[in-house]
């Protein structure tokens, strides 16, 4: 009698390998997004003083504009 043994181990190994690669890719995207967010926050923190000064100057100029037109 001939017995054929169909093993499912290679199939499950291939599926689990594929899943772990997808998980690693999602993790990599999450890390990149976190680093970008930290960079944006650091840049905004650094530039906040000069942005506040610039916007204040523009506001002063706009407020003085009606007086200059008369």
C-alpha positions as CSV (number, residue, x, y, z in Angstrom):
1,X,0.0,0.0,0.0
2,X,1.3,3.4,-1.0
3,X,0.8,6.2,1.5
4,X,1.2,9.8,0.3
5,X,1.8,12.2,3.1
6,X,0.9,15.8,2.2
7,X,2.6,18.0,4.6
8,X,1.2,21.5,5.2
9,X,4.2,22.8,7.0
10,X,5.8,24.5,3.9
11,X,2.4,26.2,3.2
12,X,2.1,27.5,6.7
13,X,5.7,28.5,6.7
14,X,5.3,30.5,3.5
15,X,2.1,32.2,4.8
16,X,3.6,33.1,8.2
17,X,6.7,34.4,6.4
18,X,4.6,36.6,4.2
19,X,2.6,37.9,7.2
20,X,5.8,38.8,9.1
21,X,7.1,40.8,6.1
22,X,3.8,42.7,5.9
23,X,4.1,43.5,9.6
24,X,7.6,44.6,9.3
25,X,6.6,46.9,6.5
26,X,3.8,48.4,8.5
27,X,6.2,48.9,11.4
28,X,8.7,50.6,9.1
29,X,6.0,53.0,7.9
30,X,5.0,53.8,11.5
31,X,8.6,54.5,12.4
32,X,9.1,56.8,9.4
33,X,5.9,58.7,10.2
34,X,7.0,59.1,13.9
35,X,10.4,60.5,12.8
36,X,8.7,62.9,10.4
37,X,6.3,64.1,13.1
38,X,9.2,64.6,15.5
39,X,11.0,66.6,12.9
40,X,8.0,68.8,12.1
41,X,7.4,69.5,15.8
42,X,11.1,70.4,16.3
43,X,11.1,72.7,13.3
44,X,7.9,74.4,14.5
45,X,9.4,74.8,17.9
46,X,12.6,76.3,16.5
47,X,10.8,78.7,14.2
48,X,8.0,79.7,16.5
49,X,9.7,82.9,17.8
50,X,10.5,84.2,14.3
51,X,7.1,83.3,13.0
52,X,5.4,85.1,15.8
53,X,7.5,88.2,15.2
54,X,6.8,88.1,11.4
55,X,3.1,87.6,11.8
56,X,3.0,90.4,14.4
57,X,4.7,92.8,12.0
58,X,2.3,91.9,9.3
59,X,-0.6,92.6,11.6
60,X,0.8,96.0,12.6
61,X,1.2,96.9,9.0
62,X,-2.3,95.8,8.1
63,X,-3.7,97.7,11.0
64,X,-1.8,100.9,10.0
65,X,-3.0,100.6,6.3
66,X,-6.3,102.4,6.6
67,X,-4.6,105.4,8.2
68,X,-2.1,105.6,5.3
69,X,-4.9,105.5,2.7
70,X,-6.7,108.7,4.2
